[in-house]
Each structure stands twice: as C-alpha cells, then as structure tokens.
C-alpha cells in the first residue's frame, strides 16, 4: 500500500488527495518503495566491556543482531562478519577480535567485495568516549575515532551504507560519517552524553519485533528501526520519571547536519532511511531482476518526493502541491510500467 510517509504530505490538499486516489488505485499493489539491493553485507563490531557484566551484554547484542540478520532478514551468513573483544572470540558466531587492525582488515575485505548495487551495514556496540574533538568506540589497544571510520567508509563503493553507532558519546559520528547514499544513526546527540545508552537494547528488540514494521507493509525500513528504537528509549525514560540522558540522531541526506528523533517529521533527513530496507516488502522482494532498472528510477522519484516534503515550509502552497502532484503522477505511471512488466 502507499506509504504513510507520502500520504502525510498530501493529506492537507483535498483535491490532490482525490486525484491521487483515482490515479494510484490501480497501482497500489506495487507501491512498496525502494529497490531490493544486490547483496547485503554486515559488519558487527563489539567494543571492550570493561567488566564481565558489560562483556556479556555486548556479546548478547552481537549474537542477537547476527541471528536477526541471518535468520529473519536473510542476509547471507558468509556476508555477516562479527568482531568482538578477545573474551568472546571463542564463540562460534564471532570471527575475530575487534582490534583496529582487524577492523581495518574487515573494511578492506568489504572494499574488494561490494558493488554499486550492494548495501553495507556497520553496527557498533560498546562503550564510547569523546575527547572534545573526536568520538571513539573503545576497543582493544588503540581506539578508532569518527575520523578513522569516515576514511574506512570512503573506500567502499557500495550503493548504500548504513552505520548504527549505539554507544555513549556517539553523536559526533553522525556528522563525521555523513555522505551521499549513507544513513548514519547514533544513540546520542553529542559527545557529552556519556551515560550508558539504552539505545542498543531497544535497537536489538526492534530487529525482532513485528511491531517495528510501523506502516504494516511487510517490510522493515531503517527509518522504522530508528523511529521504533528512539520511541522505545524515550518511553523508558518517561515511564521511569527520569530526564532523558540520550537523544538519538539520524543523518541521511549527506549535509552533515543530523536530525534528532523528536524533530524528524518534516525534516530533511529521513527520506533515504525510509527507502532502505533490511527486509524489503513482499512487492519489492518478488520483483524480477529485469525490473531493477525501473526500481532504480522509482527510488529516484521517491527520494525527490522525500526532498520536496522536507522543503514544504519554504515553498508557497500552490508551488508545493503542483510539484507534489507532478511527482506522484510520474510515480504512478512508473508503477504501472513495473506492474505490466511483471505480469506473467
């Protein structure tokens, strides 16, 4: 069905909604947005626990994320690499210690594997720190900071890169790693939010929970992961009667100015995350390889709609709805072409 992400932008203009209802009705079955990636790759990195309790906790996050990626989302197991502190490297799902050298080697391996059709997920669990300039994830021996990870990402020729840093003091990663075709998510808004984060617990929960599919289209987008996780974090503070000590960020338009969860509606960030799926909706997953060029064209249109929605406040109402109508009509016609090509 047509995403709420688009309908919310159109609802205030009654005439446009009626017109779109007529134009789009015949193509609703194919209006699940985004294209299915060529191959999905994941790199899971766990930092130093410091105490047995934290070591066990980070191991659990890594294990449950690995399980969700492989068993629920169908990421090939040989494309999921897990690095953790030495205390857990005997576990069968862990591929090695999370030293700086091993992390660099894992990125070098990815740079040789990924293509322009592939999606890469980099997920960080552990303790973070901030020295006033750079944020770091605490790993054995020398830590890697936000600048180090930015350089490692630059070597990847992937069609989409998603980075989720669940650690404390992770906020600076959002701006440092920002770039074209990247979705960057951090558990905190700044490097000075240094308390233990609740974000990773709820993020792992979102990977398992059917409720995280917020638009109920059978898929799970990165935007939905962010919204579900940050909503759960906020609720946990409210229920405990406590002031929140972490405020998650999302950057996906490449401008280096991330958006907080509570400001996401109408923001310039969020559009690409909504088009990036860990689990594509059935209508996307079942599309044939021959239709992928049309799906790429479709994603370009959807990104244009997302950008237009974020610019609504700066436009006149007539100009906004005229452009929105034009984009929706083009999208409906493109979906009709996809549907026609996919007919047996």
N, C-alpha and C positions, 0 to 999 in steps of 0.2 A: 504494500500500500504506500501511498505517497507520504513521505516523512513529515512528521510534525515540524521538523526543522524548517521546511519550506512553507507549510501551511501557516505557521505563526506569522510569517512575513506578509502573507497575502490577506489574512482574515479581515483587517480593518476596511478593505475596499470591497464592498458588497458586489458591485458589478463585475469586478475582476474575478472574484471567487466563483460567481455563477458561470462566467465564461470558461474559466479553467475547469470547472466541474464537467462541462459539456465536452471540452476538448480532450480532457485527460481520462474520462471514464473508460474508454475502450483500451487504454494502455496501462491501467493501474497494475495489472499482474507483473509487468516488467519494470516497475518504477522503484526497485530496490537499488539504492545508489552505490556507487563505487565499482571498480573492476576487481576481479579476483587476481591477486598477484601471481607472478610466475612461480617463484619458490619463496617460502618464508624461512628465514634464518633467525635464530635467537642466541644471544649470549647473556647468561645469567652470572652475575658477579656478587659474591658474598664477602663482606669485609671481616675484620677481626672482631670477635665477640668481646674479648677482654675478661669475661667471666664465663663459667660453664653455662649459666642460665642464658646469656646472650648468644653464646655459641650454638646452643640447642635451638634457640628461637630463630636465628638466621638460617640454620640448617633446615628448619621446618619451612620457612618461606621459600627457600630454594627448591626443596623437594616438591612442595605443593604446586609451585609455579611450573616446574618441569612436568609434573604429572598432568596439569591442566593443558599446557601447550601441546603435549603429545596425544593424550587420550581424549580430551574434549575438542580441541581445535585442529587436530590432525596435522600439526607441524611434524615433518619427518624427524624421527628421533636422532638420526645422524646429522641433522641440521640444528640441534639444540646442544650447546656447549655450556657446561657449568663449571665455574671456578669458585673455590671456597678456601677458607683458612685451612691450614695443614691438619688441624684436629679432625676435620670431617672428610679428608680426601680418600679415606678407605671406603666411603660409601659408594655403592655401585653407580649412582647417577652423577657423581662428581668426577670431572675429567682432569682436575689438577688443582694446584694451589693458586690462589688469587694474588700472586706477586705481580709487580709491574712488568717484569719480563714476560710472564705468561699471558698477561692481558694484552700486551703489545703483539705477542705471537698469535693470539686468537684473532685480533683485528687483521693482522697480516694474512692469516688464513682466509678470513672473510673477504678481504680485498681481491683474492685470487678466485673466489667462488661466485660472488654476487654479480648479477647482470642488471641492466636498466629496468627489467620487469620485476625484480625481486624486492621484497620487503625485509628489512632487518629490524629486530627488536633487541634493545640493550636494556637490561633491567638490573638495577643496583640495590642491594640490601646491605645494611650495616650501620655503622656509626659514621657521622660526617663531622667535619670541622671547618673553621673559617679563620683565616689569619688577617682579615681586614681587607684583603685584596682578592684572594682566591679561595674557593671552596674545594674541599677534598673528601674523598672516601677513604677511610682508614683501612689499609691493607697491610699484609706482612712487609716488613722492611720499608722501602720508600713509598710514600703515598703518591697517588696520581691526582692531580687537581683538574679543575674545569678546563683549563687551557690544554692540558695533555689530552683529555678526551675529545676536545674540539679538533685537535690535529689528527687524532685517530679516525674520527668520523669523516674528515675531509678526504681520506684515502679510499673511501667506499663509494663505488659507482652504482649505488642502489637507487631504485625508483622511489623508495620511501624508507625513511629511517625514523624509528620511534625509540625515544630514550625515556625511561622512567627511573628517576632517582628518588628512592623512598627514604633517604637518610635525613638526619637532622642537618641543619645549616646548608641545605641543598639548593636554596633559592638562586644563587649566582649561576648555577648550571643552565638555567633557562635562557638567559641572555647569551652566555658564552657559547652555547651549542646551537643557537638559533641559526636557521638557514633554509634555503629552498627545499621543499619536499621533506621537511623534517617536522616531527611532532615531539616537543620536549615537555615533559611533565616533571614537576618537582614537588616534594612533600611540603616544603616551606617557602615562604615568600622572600626571605632574606637569609643571609649568612649568620645572623644573630639570633635566629630562632633555633636554639641549641638543645632544647629538651628532647627526650626520646619521642620519636614520632609515632602516632597511631596509624598513619597512612598505610604502611606496609600490611598490617593485619587486615585492614578493610580492602585493600587492593587485591590481596590473595583471595579474600572472601568473594570479591566481585568476579574473579575468574571462574568461580564455581557456581555462583548464584544465578538461577534463571531470571530472577528479578532485575538483574543488571541490564537485561535487554529492555530498555525503557520504552522503546516505541513498538515493542512486541512484533517485530518483523522477522523473527527467527535468526537474526544475526547479532553480533556484538561488536560495536564500533569502539574505537579508542576514546571518542568523546563520551560515550556511555560509561566506559570504565572510569573516566575522570569524574564525571558527574555523580555516579553511584558512590565511588570511593570518598570523594570530598564531602558529599552529603552525609554519609555514614560517620565520617570523622566529626563533622560539625554537630551531628545529633548526639554523639557520645559525650562531647563536652557539655552540651545543653542539659542532657539527662543527669549528668553529674553535678550540675550547678556550678561549673567552672568556666573561667575565661579561656578561650582557645589559645593555645601556645604554638599553633602551626596553621599556616594559610597556604594551601597548595596553589601552584602556578601552572598555566598552560601557555605555550607559545607554538603556533603552527603556521604563521604567515611570514616568517623569516625576517621580521623587522626588529627582533631583539628586545621588544617591549612586551613581556608576557602579561597575561591576564589572570587575576585571581578568580577563584570559583564564583564568588558572590557577585562578580561583575561580568560573567561570561555571556549572559543574554544580551544580544545586540552588540557585542564586542567584535573586533576584527579577528580575534583568534577563535578557534573552534570549528571553522569550516572544514579544514583538511582532516582534522581528527574525526569529524562526522563521516568522512568518506573513506576512512581507513579501518578495515575490519580484521579483527582477529578471527572471527567466524563470519564469513560472508552470508548474507541472507540466501535462502534457497534459490531465489530467482537469479542471483548472481552466480552462485556456485555451480548451477547447472548449465550456464551459458557455454556454448561451444568455443573452441579456440579460434575458429574462423570469425567469430563476432567480436573478438577482443579489440580490433581497431575501432569499432563503433563504441565499445565501452570506454575506450580512452577519450574519444570525442565527447561522450556523455559526461565523463568525470570533469572535463574541462568546463562544460556548461554548468555543472553543479557547483564547481568552485567559483564560477562567475556569479552564480546566484548567492552563494555564501558571502562573497565580497560585497555585492550590492546591498545585501541585508545589513552588513556592518556599516555601510556608508549612508544609510537611510536618513539619519539625523541631519546630515549636511546637504541634503537634496530637497528640492521642492516636492510636494506630494505628487503632483502630476508627472514630473520627470521620473520619480522613483517608480511609480506604478506602470508608467509606459514602458520603462526598461524591464521591469519585472515581468510584465505581460509578454514582451518580446522573447525573453529568455525561456519562459515557461512553454510558450508555443513551440519554440525550437526544440526544447527538451521532449515535448510530447511527440513531435514528428520523428525525432530520433528514436524514441522508444518504439514507435510504430514500425520503423525500419528494422530494429532489432527483433521485435516480435515476428515480423514477416520472415526474416532470415532464419529464425529458429524453428519455424513451423516445419513439421515433417513432410 
